[in-house]
Amino acid sequence: MLIGVLSICGVGFGWAQAPAVLGKVSVVAGSAWVESQGQRQPLAAGVSVHEGATLLTGGDGYVYVNTVDRGFISLRPNSSLTIEAYAYDSAAPASTQIKLRLNRGVVRTISGEGAQAARERFRMNTPVAAIGIRGTDFSVFTDDQTTRASVRTGGIVMSPFLGGCMPAGEGPCDNGMGLSGQAGGILQLRHGDTQPTLLSPQFQHLSPESVTPPGKDEGSAAASQTGVSSISVPVVVTANEIAFGGSLRSPPELRPAPLPVPEPSVVHPPQPAPEPEPQKVFWGRYQPLAKLPADTSLDALRAGVYSIVAMGGFGPFAMVRDAREAMTMPGTGVFRFRLQGAEAYVMSDGKTTAATVSDPSLMVDFGKRRFETQLTVSTDQLRHQVHAQGSVAADGMMRSDQAAGNAIVRGALAGKDASQAGYVFSSEIGASRQTAVGATNWGR
């Protein structure tokens, strides 16, 4: 069908073939835009979204879209989603073709009638992964290096772009890993991985729902469109229980958990809290190191009381570790650390601006001797995400990989069972000739 003046989300583009309609925006909160054919316009409720459009949200933006096949899409803050294809025919749902591309951020999708009828024609791409579905309500987080997905109902299959799995393809790939249900299961695929990793429930803080939580009315908005309740029965299926190649087996039968039998209450006398282990990793400025005693300088550190972890190339920061006691490190296990303290600056052409640190995360896989970390450095003018991966040496020294992430990180584990960590970082901010530098302390 040809129309005289085609309007895509309110933008005129002259004579053209009318593109397929994804659906209509039901809710816009905060800042949000739509881009189509090189033009950007503010997004508002009631606007129709077509193939070829990209939806974007700012730091406070939420967008809910009701799809033409009675599905639902929620785009959360700092996100970008491109609608590459959404061809749905209510008379022939099995011929539906859907292709989405999550460029960054977090999206939640609930499959509509078309997606459920043509699962082999549904694809969501991210910068590192291809995702297929099985009648699904799922959420995805991505940046340029890492994609993570969690599932409420149904199932997904996540694949790296390897072999025959290419971004230009459609449907699920045959080299992936499956995930079904909820209860803390998270699939993670990082740039360069040949298979996704199933993260254990202790990494729930990395799920899309934790990284960018839903808006307060998302559940009711989804239910009003799809009839799917915002509360679902949690189910976890291991990768071995889901067939690869995009053909997922049916989820196991759900059975309610037996009610717990109450036990007689026992009153225990209060136990004294263990004394915290003294701090073993410190950062500070070169002369003297501010976080150490006031009379401590690098000359004293070199005398053997402390060993230098890092100095030079990290703005004003150096880092040291107490060398008077040997550090013991577990041989297995994956642990999440909590940020205990941080200091950061943005430096440019001799100008230094104090910055804040938020959204911190540090994971250490002691079996693989690897670490992964990320945090956000913010000033009044910018917000920059720092992320790095690297190795952990036998003595606990941490060093980031040059090709993984956007930061140089040097640090160390310390204390009994490596219960403490600290690192300094330096991360260039795009092409702005600015650099984020800082220092952190962590505990378990």
N, C-alpha and C positions, 0 to 999 in steps of 0.2 A: 504494500500500500504506500502510495506517495502522498505527501501532504505539503501544502504550500510553504508554511514556516514551521519547522520542527522545533518544539520546545523540550529540551532535556533539562529537567529540574529548573525550569524557569529561564534557561539561556537559549537564545535563538541562534540557529545555525544554517538557515536557508533550506533549499530543496534537498531532501535525502530520504532514504528508506527508513521508516520508523523503526527504531530499535525495540527489542523486547523489553517489557517492563518487569523489573524485579519485584516491586511492590510499592508501598506508600509509607512514608515516615509518619509514625504515630506520636513520638515524643522526641523533643530536642531540649536538653538541659545544658546550660553553659555554652561554650563556643564550639561551633561545628560548621563545616563547609562541605560543598560538593564541587568537584573538579570534573569538567568534561570538555574535550577538544581544546585543552589549553586554557580554559577560562575557569575561574573560581568564583563561587557565589556563596553567601551565607545560607545555611540549611535551616529549614523551618518545618514544623509539623504540617502534614497535609500534602507535602511535595511528593510527586512520584519519582522513583529512582529507576533509571534505565541501564541496559547493558552499556559498558564503556565508561560509566561514571566511577569516580573514586570518592568515597566518603572519608572525611578527616575530622578528628576531634582535637581540641586543645586540652590543656591540663585540667580543665574543669568540665569537659564536654562528655555528654552521654547521648547516644542516638539509638532509638528503637525503630525497627522497620518491620512491618507486617507484610510478608511476601504473598504473592498472588496465589500460591498453592497452600495457603494457610500455615505457613511456617513463620519463624520469628528469628530476627537477627538483632543482637545488642552489641553496639560498638562503644567501648569504654574510653576513658581519657588517654590522650597522647597516642592515638591509634590511627591507622590508615588502611582502608579496605577497598580493593578494586573489584568491580563486578565485570568479569571478563565475558561471561555468558550466563543467561538465565532464560532458556527457551522452555516454556511450559505450555502444554495443550491440555486443557481440562478434559477434552474428549479422548485423549490418548496419553495418559500420564506416563506410561512406560517409555515413551519417546523423549521424555524430558532430558535436557542437558544443562547442567549447572557447573560453572567454574568460577571460583572466587580466589582472590589473591590477598592474603593478609601481609601487608608490607611491613608493619610494625604494630606493637601494642597488643591489646587483648580483644577478642571477639567471642561471643557466645552465639551458637546457632542451634535452632530446633528444626529438624527436618520437616518440611511440608509434604503434601501428598505427592508432588512430583519427585522430590528427592527420595522418598521412601519407595516409590514405584520403580525408580531407575537408579538404584544405588551404584550400578556399574558405570553410570555416567556422571557421578558427582565427584568433584575434585576441589580441594582447597590447597593451594600452594602457599608456602612461606619462602623466605630466602634460602632455607636449608632443607625443607621437607615437603613431601607430597602426602596429603591426608585423604583417605577415602572413608566411607561411612557404612553403617548398618542401622537405619531407622533411628537416628541419634539425636540426643541433646548433649552437646559437648562444648567445651571452651578451649581456646588456644591462646597462648602468649608467644610472641616472637620478637627478636631483634635480628641484627644481621648475622649473629653467630649461633644463636640457640633458639630452639622451638620446644615448648612444653605444652602438653594437652592433658586435660582431665575429662572424664565422662560421667554424666549423671545417669542416662539410660541409653540402651542400645550399645553400639560398639564402633570403634574406629580402627583403621590400620594406617600406621605412619611409616614412611619409607624415605631413605636418602635418595638424592638424585645421582644414582649410579646405574651402570649398565643400561637396560632398556627403560628405566624410570627417568623421564625427562620432564621439565616444566611444561613443555608444549603438549604433553599427553592429557588424557582424560581418564577419570575413574581411578580406583586404587591401583597401586603397583604391586608386582609379585615378589618384591624383595623386602617386605616390611615386617613390622611387628604389630600385633593387635592388643587392644585394651578394651575391656568391657566393664561397665558398672562404675561404682563410686567407691567410697571408703578409703580414700587416701592414695589410690594408685595414680601415678603421674608418668606419662611417657616423655622422655627427653631425648632430643637429637641435637647434637652440636656439629658445627661445621667440621668436616673431615671425618666424622664417625661413619662406620659402615653399617651400623645397626643402632636403632634407638636403645635407650636404657630405661628399664622400669625402676623408678625411684621408690624407695620404701616410704611408709607413712611419716617417718620422722622428717621428711623433706616437704611436708605439706605447705610450709611457708613459701615454697617456690611454685606452687600451683597457680594457674591463671587467676583463680578466685581469690587468692591471697595477694598476689602481686598487684592486681587492680580489682578491688571488690566490686560487686554489682551495685547499681543504684538501688535506693530503698524500695522503689516500686517496680523493679524489673520482674520479680516473680509474678506479681498480679498482672502486669502487662503481657507477659508470655502466656499466662493461663487464659486470659481473655481472648487471645488470638488463636491458640492451638488446643486449648483444653488440657494442656499438660500442667499438672500441679508443680509448684516450685519446690515441693518436698517429694523426694523419691526414695525407694527402698535401696540401700547401698548394696552393691554386688561387686566383687572383684574376681576377675578371671585371669589366670596367668597367661603369658604369651603362648605356652605350649597347648593351651586349651582353645586357642583361636587359630583357624587355618590361615596360612599365608595366601598371597595372591589375591587379596581383596575379597575372598569368599569366607565370611565369618560364620562360624557355627552358631547355632542358637544358644543364648545365654542359659545357664543352668536354672532349673526350677527354683523359684524363690520360696523359702520357708521361713516363717517367723521364728526368731530366736526364742528359746524357752525363757520363761520368766525366772529371774533369779530367786533363789530361796533365801530369805533373810536369816542371818546368823545373829546369835546373841551378841549384843554390843559388849566390848571389853574396853575398860578404861586403862590406858597405859600411862605411867608417870611421864611427864615431859622430859625429853632428852636434850641435853645442852647442844646447841648448834656447833658444828665443828668450826674451828677457827680457819678463816680463809688463808690460803697459801700466800706468802709474801710475793709481791710483784717481781717477776724475773726478766721482763722485757721492757725497755724504756726507749722513748724518743726524746729528742730535744734539739736545740739549736747548737751550732758548732762550738761556740765559746761563751759561757759554759753550756752544757746540755741542761735545758730548763727543767726537765722532769727528774733530774738526778739532784743529789745534794748540791747546794749552791757553790761549794768549793771544788766540785768535780769538773775536770776538763778532759779533753781527749788525751792529754799526756798521762793523766792518772788512769784513764781507761786502758791505755796501752800497757800499763804496768802489770796487768793481769787480773785485776778485780772483775773487770767486764771484758767481754770480747765484742769487737765491732761487727755488727751485722751488715750495715750499709751506711755509706756516706758519699756525698758528691753526686750531683745530677738530680737531686730531689728537693730543689729549692733550698730553704734554710735548714732542712732536716737531716739528722743522722739517727741511727738506731743501734742500740747495744743490747747484749744479753748477759745476765749474771752467769759467770763462768765458774763460780765456786762450788756448784753442785752439778753432777752429771744429769743430763736430761734423759728420761726414759720415754720411749715411744712405742705405742701399741703396734703389733704386727699385722692386725686386721681391724676391720670396722670402718664405717663412714660416719663422721661426726660433724655436727653443725655448731659453730661457735657464735657467741653473742658479742656484739660490739660493746666494749667497756669505756672507750674514750677515743676521741679523734680530734684532729686539728688540720685545717686545709686552707689553701689560698689559691687564687687565680693570678698568674703572673703574665705580664705582657709589656715588652719594651721598657723594662725597669720599673713598671708600676705593679704594685702588689695589692690585691683586694682580698679581704677576709671572706671566707666562704663557709657554708654549713654542709654537714654530711648527713644524708638520710638514706633510707631503704638499704641498709647494709646486709650483706650475706657473705659468709665464709664457710665453705665445706672442705673437709680434708678426708680423702680416701687413704687410710693407712695401708691397706693391702696393696694398692696400686702406687702408693707414694705420689699422689697427685693432690693438687688443691684447685679450687675454683672460687673466685670472689667477685663481688660487684657492689657498688655503692653509687650514690648520686651526689655530686658536688654542685651547690647552688649559690648564686649571688643575686642581687636585685636585677641584673641584666641577663643572666643565662642560667641554664640547667643542663648539666653534662653528666651522662652516665659513664662511670668507669667500670670496666670489666676485664678480667684477666684469668688465665689458667696457667698452671705450671707444675713443676716438680718439687718434691720434698726429699732432700738428701737424708742419708742415714743419721746425720747429726742434727736433723731438724731444720736445716736451712731451707728457705723457700725462695725459689727463683722462677719468675714468669717466663713462658715461652714467647719468643719473639713474634711468631706468626699467629698467636692466639690472643685475641682481645685487643684492646686499644691502649694498654698501659704497661709501663715497666714497673714491676713489683719486686722488692727485695725484703725479706723478712725471716722470721725464725719461730719455731715452736719452742716452748720452754715449760719448766715445772714438772711436777709429778704426773706421769702418764700423758705428757704433752697437753696439759689442761689449759695452757696459755698460748697465745700467739700475738705477734705484732708484725707490722710491715709498714714501709714507706712506699709511696707511689708517685709516679709522674705520668701524666696523660695529656697529649696534645689535643686541643679542641678544634677539630675540623681544620679549615684553612684560615682560621682567624689569627694565627700567630700568637695564640694564648695557650698557656699550659696550666693544667690543674695539678697541684702538688699537695701532698699531705702525709700524715702519719696516723696509725691506728693501733689500738690494743684490743685484744679479744679474750674471752674466757668461755669455758664450757659449763 
